[in-house]
Each structure stands twice: as C-alpha cells, then as structure tokens.
Amino acid sequence: MTRAGLQGCIWLLGAALSLGPTLAWAGPPPGMPDPATMSGIPRADPNIAAGTVTVRCLDGGFSSPAIGVEVELEITTDAGTVTRTATTVEQGRATFTGLSDSFGASVIAKASVAGQPLRSQSFVLGPASGVALMLVATGGGAGAPVGPPGEPGAGHGGQQAGEPHGGQGAMPVPGKPFPLDGRPPGTLIVGALDLGRDEHGHSQPDGLGIGPIPEVEVKLIATAPGVPDPIELTAATDTEGRATFEGLDQRLPLGAAIIVEAVLREGEEPTRSQSFTLAETALAVILARGVGPAGLADHAGPAGPAGQAPPPMPQRMQLPGPRADKALLPGQVRVFLLDGADGPVANQRVIVHSSQATGGSSDRVGTTDAQGMVIIDDVAGGQDTLSQVRVIYEGAPYSSSLFELPSDAGAMVPMRVFKPTGDRTRVRSALQIDVIPRENDFASVTFNYAVFVEGDEAFWVPGGMRLFGPKGTRSFKVMREAEAYLVHDGETPWADLDRPIEPGVELRLSFAAGVEHDGSLALDWTPPFPLVDNASVVVVPERLRVTKGVAGAPEINPHAGADGGPIEIYKLGHERFEPGLCDMLARDGYPCPTLHWPGNDISIIVEDLPVRSRAWWIIGWALFGTTVLSIVGGVALRRRVEPREALLSRRDALMAELIALDEGGVDTPEVRQARARTLRTLDRIYRQLEALASA
C-alpha cells in the first residue's frame, strides 16, 4: 500500500472512531471476507474452462446460498443481445457453458435474490479462462431475520444486526451508513473527508490532502410513501468535518428513505450516500472525495440495490501466454487483442513474425474484427522456427512471448494493449543502490529500480527511452527481472526500454554497473522517473561509509549482507523532479533528440573502499625500467666489428666446414650439394673482399 493509501486507512478509521465514543469493532471472523463487497464483480478463474461462466447467488453470506434462483446471462454482440438462463443448484451456483462462440462479447449477469434485483458489472468473455462471479443480497431478508425497529434481528436500512459499520467489516465504506453507539436514536452524523487523491489516482494540488473538510453544507433528502414532496434538511460541517442531524425519528415519517449529499469539491457534482432508513441506534455515514484504501471511489454514486457496498476497483483479467489451439489447422494463429478494460480492440493490424534458425524470417499480417480476434494463416512452423505476435497500438510497440507452432494444431495468443502516455508524472519509482567492492579497484553498483504507472495508460514515449549507467561506467548488465523490458547489446553503458510500461503493476528496470574507484567512489545518476519521497535507500557493507547524498545516520542490519555480515542502510537524498525539454517534445509526439531524460538528480560518495597495494605496482615498474636500461646499455656499449673483419671471420668458418667435408671421405648426393653450396658462398665472400680492397 502506498503511503497516501496508508494515511487514508488511518484517517478513515480515525474518522469513524471520532463520530462516536463507543463504536463497536466486532468485525467479521478472521479470514472471512464480506461477500457483499465482491457482489457483481467478475473474476477470471483459470480453474474454469474458457467459454464457461459461473454465477453464485448468496442470501447475505456464504452460509446462506440462494438455491432455485433463475439467473439471466445477457450476451451482447454487434448482432444484438441474447439472453441465456440457468437455475442455481448446490451452493447457490448457476453454470453457463458452451459460450466459446461468444468470445469478445459483452456479458452481464442478472438475478433476483431475496426480493432484491441484482446485476453484475459488464465484462468481456475471453478465451483465456472462464469467469466466476457472485450476486449477493444484503439488507432485509439477506441471511438474517429482519423486522421492524426494536424487534430481534432488526437492523438499520436492512443491514444485518451486530455487523460493525452495517456489515462493512472493520473499515467503514464511504457512502454507506453504519450504526453508532453512544448517541440517541434518530441521530445522524455525517463526516466529510478528503482522502488526498482524485478519481484517477493523481495527487491533489497543494493545500488539499488527507483530512476533514470543514464548512461544507450537507443536505439530507428524505422521501416517504404518501408524502408528495421530498423533505430537505441542511447542516454545516464543523472544524472536524462533522455535520449532525438530531431528532430525525421525530422529524421524519416512519420508514422514510434518506440520502445525504454534499459538494466536496467546488464545481463538481454532489457526493451522495446510498439510500437508507433510520434504525434503532444512531447512524453515521462518511462522504469522501479522492481514492482511499482499497480503491474506494470518490462517492457512492447513485443508490444501487439496497444495502450493497460499493464494489472495489475491478481487476484486469489475467491473460495466459501462447498455447496450442486444436480447433485451428496447423499454420494458423488466433490472436485475441484486449485493451486495459478487457474490451476487444477492433480494426487493429497484427503481425506474426517467424524466425528460422538458419537466419530466414517471414511476416504474416491480419486485422482484428469487432471482437478483437483475427486468425492468421500460413504461419511458418517447425522445430527450428520461433514465432512472435507484434502489434503497434497508437504508436506503442507490443509483442508476445516467443512460441513454437505445434505440428498438429494451431496456436492461440491472447494479448493486451494500452493507450500510451508520455507523461512521466504518472509514473512513481523507488530505488535501492547496492555498492559492493570488487577486485582491481572496481565496485559493483546495482540499481534496483522499481516503477509503477498510475491510471489506465501505459508509459511510452516516441522514439523510446534509454537508461544510462552512472558516470564512469566500465561494464553494464541488465538484471534478469528487467530483461523483458530493457534491451542491452552487451557492450554499451546503457539499455533501451523495449516496450511500454503497463499500468497498475510494479515492474523492475534494474541493472548493475562496474565502476572504477580509488578508494572513494562518486556516483552521479539521474532516474528517468519521479522518485517517491523517503522510499529510496543506499545499501553498503558496514566497513564502508556514505559521506554525501544521504539523509541522517544509517540503519544497521546485522545479518543481511551477501556474505551474511552486517550492512548499513542510508536514506537516499535527491533533487526535486522537474520536467524538461524531452517531456514537452513527448507531449507533442516527438522523440527526445538527446535520449537523456532529466529527473531527480542523485549524487553520492562512498568512502573506504579497498584498493590494491601500490608496492607491487612500484616494484614491477622498477624491474621493467631496469631491464630496458640494461638492454639499451648493452647495445650501446658492445664492440663495433668492421665489415672486412666480419667477412674474414665468415671465410675462415666456411673453409673449416669445406675441409671437414673433404676429410669425411663420403661421396653422396647430399654431401656433394653441401660442398657446392659452401663453394658458392666462399666465392661470394672473396668477391666482397676484393670490392672492399679496391675501395
């Protein structure tokens, strides 16, 4: 959880506690989630076959399955909407099978449980796996007897008795009322809270942040049967963000439906609560702006089924990698292309690139239909051939993992693409720098770099981005965890970002660099993305010191070193992130000409690194110098020999060799050849002597 999310949790709990002195915090049993928070949210389940949807209907909780309920499944395609029905059986589950022909269609599940009409979120039926979801009735009749106020089993607004925050668990949900002990019945306290984030997850401008919102007018709107006009009451929040309505059991008709609303941000629509009724205890409700813990939305929005909690933020369907598809012929590849919301991407050009071990390659091209699907024929296969699906979506390159086509079937490749953004302020990052001394006055510096893209767009800039090592980098290596995103040729002191950074997932762009030092190591580096405050560290063995670029004394971990020894952990200091020229060019769709992206400049100095002994270096150079001087002196001082003297010495040696041949008494072809060669050499020497004498 982010720091802002953690603060939001603390403030939300604190706000709930501040609304009353004796608020009960019983909570659900450990490990038992509130099924109402998952109602209507589709979940891809790899244990369910593709083309199958299961809908589980519950009457309030897992212990009360709704059996015999008719469930409708609306399947919408370009051709229209088709409705299929099934009846819940054991565990309240209805199963729909044989939906393979509807891949890419939009699906909604509907049912009426305990008199409550329920429906799921819309989801796209994909080929990766089946889908499971729950429809959970809450309120009156939802797994517990409900009667008029004052009777056993009664709850407020149809909520289960005894549940903290009206069945919300240990965390109050904005927009949903919960019981408040210690106040007289008929009292309603409304808290106005700022969670410090907007609906896209972006930080608020200066002056806005986590905390109460004072001086806000809260409007209470009540409607009741037989009362033609709504009843409206108003109250203003105090310095702690609370507005109090008292005596509502006397001022409102019995059974009146209540909604509270307030304008929490100037110029925006009012934030509203769910519809509820008074209970036998006082009630409290929180109206919040921003996105807080668990992805709580800005407001509850229009009142849904009575008592249902706002669903958490939907999760994207997990897509498997390429796999065999026996429904296809050999040489065929079926590609499903989904966007960030699990919707089909239509009219998109898709390339299947095949590479052979012999060096040849080929491309097959197709275009997706309205369901985001395309079948590409005649793709090269074989044991020595690897294929890959490639897509350029709005200028951003996407590719699948490499796969080998089976000999007796085709292949299916689900892929997801996102709209790109070049806004670096949408990316958050954290850095851990590990410095480890090596031999020969080198240090291994590892940059463990984690990045997270906020929102629903992937980060990509025209022309790509390059990550450079620190100044003085002699060697560079991309860490295994980053190989899917960073490409390095094995020689250069940089790596290139190979694909867009997808949103909502923490990824690593880590690398290691070898840097030379003289006992003191100066590291200057610029992370390409904004660093989260107080989230980055420098880690060194205990025998080293970091004397610049860190904040405060280090924390010591006695057994976390690579050798089991102690390490020191320093908080990393850095400059403020400032967008530059490359950011302006990226917004206009132009590549950065320098490939250097300024950001949070980092400059640290690590001292006390071990160095090689200089004595052997001095001795070696001294011996080398002595040897060179001896050779030069010997050449310069040797006795000079005159040419005539050298020729006479050579003549005498050849004469001795010729006499030895004659005295041997051997007459063979080899001896005759040697004697002739010697005579020719002697003749040449005599000629040279005559020439010297005449000169």
C-alpha positions in Angstrom: 0.0 0.0 0.0 1.2 3.5 -0.8 2.0 6.0 1.9 -1.1 8.0 0.9 -3.2 4.9 1.0 -1.9 4.0 4.5 -2.7 7.5 5.7 -6.2 7.2 4.2 -6.8 4.0 6.1 -5.7 5.6 9.3 -7.8 8.7 8.8 -10.8 6.7 7.7 -10.6 4.6 10.9 -10.0 7.7 12.9 -13.0 9.5 11.4 -15.2 6.5 12.2 -13.9 6.5 15.8 -14.4 10.2 16.2 -18.1 10.0 15.2 -19.0 8.2 18.4 -17.4 7.3 21.8 -18.4 3.6 21.9 -18.3 2.4 18.3 -18.3 -1.4 18.2 -15.5 -3.1 16.3 -16.5 -6.7 16.3 -15.7 -7.2 12.6 -16.2 -10.4 10.7 -14.4 -13.6 11.8 -10.7 -13.6 10.7 -10.3 -14.9 7.2 -14.0 -14.5 6.3 -14.4 -11.6 3.8 -17.7 -9.8 3.4 -19.2 -11.3 0.2 -21.2 -8.1 -0.4 -18.0 -6.3 -1.3 -17.4 -8.8 -4.1 -21.0 -8.9 -5.4 -21.3 -8.4 -9.1 -17.5 -8.3 -9.8 -16.4 -10.8 -12.4 -13.2 -12.7 -11.8 -11.2 -14.7 -14.3 -10.7 -18.2 -12.9 -8.1 -20.4 -14.6 -9.7 -23.4 -13.0 -12.8 -22.8 -15.1 -12.8 -23.8 -18.8 -12.8 -21.0 -21.3 -16.4 -20.3 -22.5 -17.9 -21.0 -19.1 -19.4 -18.6 -16.6 -20.5 -19.5 -13.1 -22.8 -17.2 -11.0 -23.1 -17.9 -7.3 -26.1 -16.3 -5.6 -26.0 -15.7 -1.8 -28.6 -14.5 0.6 -26.4 -12.4 2.7 -23.4 -14.7 3.3 -21.6 -17.8 2.3 -23.7 -19.8 4.8 -26.9 -18.9 3.0 -26.8 -20.0 -0.6 -29.8 -19.0 -2.7 -30.9 -22.2 -4.4 -33.6 -22.4 -7.1 -32.9 -18.8 -8.3 -33.2 -18.2 -12.0 -30.1 -16.4 -13.3 -30.1 -14.5 -16.6 -26.9 -14.0 -18.7 -27.2 -11.2 -21.3 -24.6 -11.6 -24.1 -24.3 -8.6 -26.3 -22.5 -8.6 -29.7 -22.8 -6.4 -32.8 -25.6 -8.7 -33.9 -27.7 -7.9 -30.8 -28.4 -9.2 -27.3 -29.0 -12.9 -26.5 -30.3 -13.9 -23.0 -29.5 -17.4 -21.6 -30.9 -18.6 -18.3 -29.9 -21.2 -15.7 -31.1 -22.1 -12.2 -28.9 -22.2 -9.1 -28.3 -25.5 -7.5 -26.0 -26.7 -4.7 -24.0 -23.8 -3.1 -26.3 -21.3 -5.0 -24.3 -21.7 -8.2 -25.6 -21.5 -11.7 -23.3 -22.6 -14.6 -23.4 -21.4 -18.2 -21.3 -23.5 -20.6 -20.7 -23.6 -24.4 -20.0 -19.9 -24.7 -17.0 -20.3 -26.9 -18.8 -18.7 -29.9 -19.3 -15.5 -27.9 -15.6 -14.7 -27.2 -15.2 -11.0 -27.2 -18.9 -10.3 -26.4 -20.1 -8.1 -23.5 -21.8 -10.0 -20.8 -24.0 -9.1 -17.8 -25.4 -11.5 -15.2 -28.8 -10.7 -13.5 -30.9 -12.4 -10.8 -33.4 -11.6 -8.1 -32.3 -12.8 -4.7 -34.4 -12.3 -1.5 -36.5 -9.9 -3.4 -33.6 -7.8 -4.5 -32.8 -7.3 -8.2 -29.1 -7.8 -8.6 -26.8 -7.4 -11.6 -23.1 -7.8 -12.3 -20.7 -5.4 -13.8 -20.3 -5.8 -17.6 -17.4 -7.9 -18.6 -15.9 -9.3 -21.8 -15.9 -13.0 -22.4 -12.3 -14.0 -23.2 -10.6 -17.1 -24.4 -8.0 -17.2 -21.6 -10.2 -18.8 -18.9 -13.7 -19.0 -17.5 -15.3 -16.3 -15.3 -16.8 -16.7 -11.8 -18.9 -14.0 -10.0 -21.2 -13.7 -7.1 -24.6 -11.9 -6.7 -25.1 -11.2 -3.0 -28.3 -9.9 -1.5 -27.9 -7.7 1.6 -30.4 -5.9 3.8 -33.8 -7.3 4.7 -34.1 -11.0 4.2 -30.4 -11.3 3.5 -29.4 -14.2 5.6 -30.9 -12.9 8.8 -34.4 -12.2 10.0 -35.4 -8.6 9.7 -38.3 -6.9 11.3 -39.4 -3.5 12.5 -37.1 -1.5 14.7 -36.9 -2.9 18.1 -37.6 -6.5 17.2 -34.9 -9.1 17.3 -32.9 -9.3 14.1 -33.8 -5.8 13.0 -31.1 -3.7 11.5 -31.0 -0.2 10.1 -31.7 0.2 6.5 -32.0 -3.6 6.1 -28.5 -4.3 7.4 -27.5 -7.3 9.4 -27.7 -6.8 13.1 -24.4 -7.0 15.0 -22.2 -6.2 12.0 -19.9 -3.3 12.5 -20.5 -0.5 10.0 -23.6 -2.2 8.7 -21.7 -5.3 7.5 -18.8 -3.4 6.1 -16.1 -5.2 8.2 -13.5 -3.3 10.1 -13.3 -0.4 7.6 -16.3 2.0 7.1 -17.1 2.4 3.4 -17.7 5.9 2.2 -21.4 6.5 1.3 -22.7 3.5 3.4 -24.2 4.2 6.8 -23.2 2.3 9.9 -24.5 2.1 13.5 -23.2 4.5 16.1 -23.4 3.7 19.8 -23.4 6.3 22.5 -25.9 8.7 20.7 -29.6 8.8 21.0 -31.7 7.1 18.3 -32.7 9.4 15.5 -29.3 11.0 15.4 -27.3 11.0 12.1 -23.7 12.2 11.9 -22.2 12.9 8.5 -18.4 13.1 8.2 -16.8 14.9 5.2 -13.3 13.5 4.4 -10.6 14.2 1.9 -8.5 11.1 1.0 -6.0 13.2 -0.9 -6.3 11.6 -4.4 -8.6 12.4 -7.3 -10.6 9.8 -9.2 -7.7 8.9 -11.5 -5.4 8.3 -8.5 -3.4 11.6 -9.0 -2.1 13.7 -6.1 -4.1 16.7 -5.3 -2.8 20.3 -5.7 -1.0 21.9 -2.8 -3.4 22.8 0.0 -5.5 19.7 -0.4 -4.7 16.4 1.3 -5.9 13.8 3.8 -8.1 15.2 6.5 -11.6 16.6 7.3 -13.4 19.1 5.2 -14.8 21.9 7.3 -17.6 24.4 6.5 -19.3 22.2 3.9 -23.1 22.3 3.7 -24.6 18.8 4.0 -28.1 18.2 2.6 -30.4 15.5 3.9 -33.1 14.4 1.5 -35.9 12.2 2.8 -38.8 10.6 0.8 -41.7 8.6 2.2 -44.8 6.9 0.9 -47.8 9.3 0.9 -45.6 12.4 1.2 -45.6 14.1 -2.2 -42.6 16.4 -1.8 -39.1 15.4 -0.5 -38.1 16.6 2.9 -34.8 18.6 2.9 -32.7 19.4 5.9 -29.2 21.0 5.9 -26.3 21.3 8.3 -22.7 22.5 8.0 -19.6 20.5 9.0 -17.5 21.8 11.9 -13.8 22.0 12.1 -13.5 18.2 12.4 -15.6 17.7 9.3 -18.8 16.6 11.1 -22.4 17.6 10.4 -25.0 16.5 13.0 -28.8 15.9 12.4 -30.7 15.2 15.6 -34.2 14.1 16.3 -34.8 12.6 12.9 -37.1 9.9 14.4 -39.5 12.7 15.3 -38.9 15.0 12.3 -39.2 12.4 9.5 -42.1 10.0 8.7 -41.7 6.4 9.7 -39.8 4.4 7.1 -38.5 7.4 5.2 -35.7 6.7 2.7 -32.8 9.0 3.4 -29.9 10.2 1.2 -27.3 12.7 2.3 -25.2 14.7 -0.1 -22.6 17.5 -0.1 -20.4 19.3 -2.7 -16.9 18.3 -1.5 -15.1 20.0 -4.3 -16.1 23.3 -5.8 -17.5 23.0 -9.3 -18.2 19.3 -9.1 -21.4 17.2 -8.7 -22.5 16.5 -5.1 -21.2 13.4 -3.4 -24.1 11.2 -2.3 -24.6 8.3 0.1 -26.6 5.2 -0.5 -30.3 5.2 0.4 -31.0 4.1 3.9 -33.6 4.3 6.7 -33.4 5.1 10.4 -32.6 2.3 12.8 -32.9 1.7 16.5 -29.5 3.2 17.1 -27.8 6.4 15.9 -26.2 6.3 12.5 -23.1 7.7 10.9 -22.0 8.0 7.2 -18.8 9.3 5.6 -18.8 11.3 2.4 -15.3 11.2 0.9 -13.6 12.7 -2.0 -10.5 11.1 -3.6 -9.4 7.5 -3.7 -8.5 6.0 -0.4 -7.8 2.5 0.9 -8.9 -0.5 -1.2 -9.6 1.7 -4.1 -12.7 3.4 -2.6 -14.4 5.5 -5.2 -14.9 9.3 -4.9 -18.5 8.8 -3.8 -21.1 6.0 -3.6 -22.8 7.4 -6.7 -26.5 6.7 -7.5 -28.0 4.4 -4.9 -27.8 0.8 -6.1 -29.6 -2.2 -4.6 -30.4 -1.5 -1.0 -27.6 -2.1 1.3 -25.0 -3.1 -1.3 -21.5 -1.8 -0.7 -19.7 0.0 -3.5 -17.6 -2.6 -5.3 -13.8 -2.4 -5.2 -11.9 -1.4 -8.3 -12.2 -4.1 -11.0 -9.2 -6.3 -11.7 -8.0 -7.0 -15.2 -8.3 -10.5 -16.5 -5.1 -12.5 -16.2 -4.1 -13.5 -19.8 -2.1 -16.7 -20.3 0.8 -16.9 -22.8 0.6 -18.5 -26.2 -0.7 -22.0 -26.2 -1.9 -24.7 -28.7 -5.4 -24.5 -30.1 -6.6 -27.8 -31.5 -9.6 -26.0 -33.1 -7.2 -24.5 -35.6 -5.4 -26.0 -38.5 -1.6 -26.3 -38.5 0.0 -23.0 -39.5 -2.9 -20.9 -38.1 -2.6 -18.4 -35.3 -5.6 -17.0 -33.5 -4.9 -13.6 -31.8 -7.2 -12.0 -29.2 -6.5 -8.4 -28.6 -7.8 -6.8 -25.4 -7.5 -3.3 -24.1 -6.9 -2.2 -20.5 -10.6 -2.6 -19.6 -10.8 -6.1 -21.0 -12.6 -4.8 -24.1 -11.9 -6.0 -27.6 -9.6 -3.9 -29.8 -11.1 -3.9 -33.3 -9.5 -3.0 -36.7 -6.0 -3.4 -35.4 -3.2 -4.6 -37.6 -1.5 -7.7 -36.2 1.8 -9.2 -37.4 3.0 -12.7 -36.8 6.8 -12.7 -37.2 8.6 -16.1 -37.6 12.3 -16.6 -37.4 14.2 -19.7 -38.6 17.4 -21.0 -37.0 19.0 -20.7 -40.5 18.6 -17.0 -40.5 15.4 -16.7 -42.6 12.3 -14.9 -41.4 8.8 -14.1 -42.6 5.8 -12.0 -41.6 2.1 -12.7 -41.8 -0.4 -9.9 -41.3 -4.0 -9.7 -40.3 -6.6 -7.2 -38.9 -8.8 -7.9 -35.8 -12.6 -8.0 -36.1 -15.2 -6.3 -33.9 -14.5 -9.0 -31.2 -10.8 -8.2 -31.2 -10.0 -11.5 -32.9 -8.1 -12.4 -36.0 -6.9 -15.8 -37.4 -3.7 -15.6 -39.5 -3.0 -18.4 -41.9 0.2 -19.9 -43.4 2.5 -19.1 -40.4 5.8 -20.8 -40.8 6.3 -23.6 -38.3 8.8 -26.3 -37.4 11.2 -27.3 -34.6 13.7 -24.7 -35.7 11.2 -21.8 -36.0 10.0 -19.5 -33.4 7.1 -17.0 -33.8 6.0 -13.9 -32.1 2.9 -11.7 -32.4 3.6 -8.0 -32.8 1.3 -5.0 -32.6 1.8 -1.3 -32.9 -1.1 0.3 -31.0 -1.3 4.1 -31.1 2.4 4.3 -31.8 3.4 1.9 -28.9 5.0 -1.4 -29.7 3.7 -4.6 -28.1 4.8 -8.2 -28.6 4.0 -11.6 -27.2 6.5 -14.1 -25.9 8.2 -16.4 -28.4 6.3 -19.6 -29.2 6.7 -22.7 -31.4 3.8 -23.8 -33.6 2.7 -27.4 -32.9 2.8 -29.7 -35.9 -0.8 -30.9 -35.5 -2.7 -27.8 -34.4 -2.6 -24.0 -34.5 -1.8 -21.6 -31.7 -3.9 -19.1 -29.7 -2.2 -15.9 -28.4 -4.2 -13.5 -26.1 -2.6 -10.1 -25.8 -3.4 -6.8 -24.0 -2.6 -3.4 -25.2 -2.9 0.0 -23.5 -3.2 3.5 -24.8 0.2 5.2 -24.3 1.1 8.2 -22.3 4.4 10.1 -22.3 3.6 11.9 -19.0 6.4 11.0 -16.6 4.5 12.4 -13.7 2.1 9.4 -14.0 5.0 7.1 -13.0 6.2 6.6 -9.5 9.5 4.9 -8.7 11.8 3.8 -5.9 15.4 3.0 -5.9 17.8 0.9 -3.9 21.5 1.3 -4.7 23.8 -1.6 -3.5 27.5 -0.9 -3.5 29.8 -4.0 -3.2 33.7 -3.7 -3.5 35.3 -5.9 -6.1 39.0 -6.7 -7.1 41.3 -4.4 -9.0 39.8 -1.2 -7.7 36.3 -1.8 -9.1 33.0 -1.7 -7.4 29.8 -3.4 -8.4 26.9 -1.0 -8.2 23.4 -2.4 -8.5 20.4 -0.1 -9.2 17.3 -2.0 -8.0 14.8 0.3 -9.7 11.0 -0.3 -9.2 8.5 1.7 -11.2 4.7 1.9 -11.1 2.4 3.6 -13.7 -0.8 5.1 -12.3 -4.0 5.3 -14.2 -5.1 3.1 -17.1 -2.5 4.1 -19.7 0.9 2.6 -20.3 4.0 4.7 -20.4 5.7 5.1 -23.7 7.4 8.0 -25.4 8.0 8.4 -29.2 11.4 7.0 -30.1 11.7 5.0 -26.9 13.7 5.8 -23.7 17.3 5.0 -22.8 18.6 4.2 -19.3 22.2 5.2 -18.9 24.6 3.9 -16.2 26.3 6.3 -13.8 29.2 8.4 -15.0 32.4 6.3 -15.3 30.5 3.0 -16.0 33.0 0.4 -17.4 30.6 -2.5 -17.6 26.8 -2.8 -17.7 24.4 -5.7 -17.2 20.6 -5.8 -17.2 19.3 -7.8 -14.3 17.1 -10.8 -15.1 14.0 -9.3 -13.6 14.2 -6.4 -16.1 15.1 -8.4 -19.3 11.5 -8.3 -20.5 11.6 -4.5 -20.7 15.3 -3.5 -21.2 17.4 -4.4 -24.2 21.2 -4.3 -24.0 23.8 -5.2 -26.7 26.3 -6.5 -24.2 28.8 -3.6 -24.7 27.3 -0.2 -24.3 26.9 1.5 -20.9 23.2 1.9 -21.4 20.0 -0.1 -22.1 16.9 0.8 -24.2 13.3 0.5 -23.0 11.9 -2.1 -25.4 8.2 -1.9 -24.7 5.6 0.2 -22.9 5.4 0.0 -19.1 1.9 -1.3 -18.4 -0.1 0.5 -15.7 -1.2 -0.9 -12.3 1.7 -3.3 -11.9 5.0 -2.8 -10.1 7.8 -3.6 -12.5 11.6 -3.6 -12.2 14.1 -1.8 -14.5 17.1 -2.9 -12.6 20.7 -3.1 -13.8 24.2 -3.4 -12.5 27.3 -1.3 -13.4 31.0 -1.8 -12.8 32.7 1.5 -11.8 36.4 2.1 -11.1 37.4 3.9 -7.9 40.5 5.0 -6.0 39.1 4.2 -2.6 36.4 6.8 -2.9 33.5 6.2 -5.3 31.5 9.2 -6.6 28.1 8.1 -8.1 26.1 10.6 -10.2 22.9 9.3 -11.8 19.5 10.6 -12.8 16.5 8.2 -12.5 14.2 8.8 -15.5 11.0 8.8 -13.4 10.0 10.7 -10.2 11.1 9.1 -7.0 8.6 8.7 -4.2 9.8 10.7 -1.1 11.6 8.7 1.6 11.3 5.5 -0.4 14.8 5.1 -1.8 18.0 3.8 0.0 21.7 3.2 -0.4 23.0 -0.1 1.0 26.7 -0.7 1.7 28.7 -3.2 3.8 29.3 -1.9 7.3 33.0 -1.2 6.6 32.1 1.4 4.0 30.8 4.9 4.6 28.5 7.1 2.5 29.5 10.7 3.1 27.4 12.6 0.6 23.8 12.4 -0.8 22.1 10.7 2.1 19.9 11.8 4.9 21.0 11.1 8.5 22.7 8.2 10.2 22.4 4.7 8.7 20.2 1.8 10.0 22.3 -1.3 10.6 21.1 -4.8 9.7 23.5 -7.3 11.3 22.9 -10.3 9.0 21.6 -9.0 5.7 24.9 -8.8 3.7 25.7 -11.1 0.8 28.3 -12.8 3.0 26.0 -12.9 6.0 27.6 -9.9 7.6 26.2 -6.5 8.6 25.1 -3.8 6.2 24.3 -0.2 6.6 21.1 1.3 5.0 21.1 5.0 4.3 18.1 7.0 3.2 18.8 8.4 -0.3 18.6 12.1 -0.9 17.8 13.5 -4.3 16.8 16.7 -6.1 13.3 17.7 -6.9 11.8 16.2 -10.1 11.4 18.8 -12.8 10.1 18.0 -16.3 12.3 19.1 -19.1 12.6 19.6 -22.9 12.1 16.0 -23.7 8.7 16.0 -21.8 7.5 18.9 -23.9 8.6 17.1 -27.1 6.9 13.8 -26.0 3.6 15.7 -25.4 3.7 16.9 -29.0 4.6 13.4 -30.3 8.3 14.0 -31.0 11.2 11.8 -29.8 13.8 13.2 -27.5 16.9 14.1 -29.6 19.4 13.6 -26.7 17.8 10.5 -25.2 18.8 12.0 -21.8 15.7 12.4 -19.6 16.4 14.7 -16.6 14.8 13.9 -13.3 15.7 13.5 -9.7 19.5 14.0 -9.8 21.4 11.8 -7.4 25.0 12.4 -6.3 26.5 10.2 -3.5 30.1 9.4 -2.4 31.1 6.1 -0.9 34.4 6.1 1.1 36.8 3.4 2.5 36.6 1.0 -0.5 39.6 -1.3 -0.5 42.3 -0.6 -3.1 45.2 -2.7 -4.5 48.6 -2.4 -2.8 50.8 0.1 -4.6 54.1 -1.6 -3.5 53.9 -4.4 -6.2 53.0 -1.8 -8.8 56.1 0.2 -8.0 58.4 -2.9 -7.9 57.0 -4.1 -11.2 57.7 -0.9 -13.0 61.1 -0.6 -11.4 62.1 -4.1 -12.7 60.8 -3.2 -16.1 62.7 0.0 -16.3 66.0 -1.7 -15.2 65.6 -4.4 -17.9 65.1 -1.8 -20.6 68.1 0.2 -19.5 70.3 -2.9 -19.4 69.3 -3.8 -23.0 69.9 -0.3 -24.3 73.2 -0.1 -22.5 74.4 -3.4 -23.8 73.6 -2.4 -27.4 75.3 0.9 -27.0 78.4 -0.4 -25.3 79.2 -3.5 -27.4 82.4 -3.6 -29.5 82.0 -2.5 -33.1 83.1 -5.0 -35.8 84.4 -3.8 -39.2 82.9 -5.3 -42.4 86.3 -6.7 -43.6 86.9 -8.4 -40.3 83.4 -9.9 -40.3 83.9 -11.3 -43.9 87.3 -12.8 -43.0 85.7 -14.5 -39.9 83.0 -15.9 -42.1 85.5 -17.1 -44.8 87.5 -19.0 -42.1 84.4 -20.7 -40.8 83.4 -21.8 -44.3 86.9 -23.1 -45.1 86.8 -25.2 -41.9 83.4 -26.6 -43.0 84.7 -27.4 -46.5 87.8 -29.2 -45.1 85.6 -31.3 -42.8 83.5 -32.4 -45.8 86.6 -33.4 -47.8 88.1 -35.3 -44.8 84.9 -37.3 -44.3 85.5 -39.5 -47.3 81.8 -39.7 -48.0 80.5 -39.2 -51.5 76.8 -38.9 -51.6 74.4 -36.6 -53.4 73.7 -34.7 -50.1 77.5 -34.2 -49.4 78.1 -33.0 -53.0 75.2 -30.5 -52.7 76.6 -29.2 -49.3 80.1 -28.8 -50.8 78.7 -26.9 -53.9 76.8 -24.6 -51.6 79.8 -23.8 -49.5 81.9 -23.1 -52.5 79.3 -20.7 -53.9 79.3 -18.8 -50.5 83.1 -18.6 -50.4 83.1 -17.3 -53.9 80.7 -14.5 -52.9 82.8 -13.6 -49.9 86.0 -13.4 -51.9 84.2 -11.1 -54.3 83.1 -8.8 -51.4 86.7 -8.8 -50.1 88.0 -7.7 -53.5 85.4 -5.0 -53.6 86.5 -3.7 -50.2 90.2 -3.8 -51.2 89.6 -1.8 -54.4 87.5 0.8 -52.5 
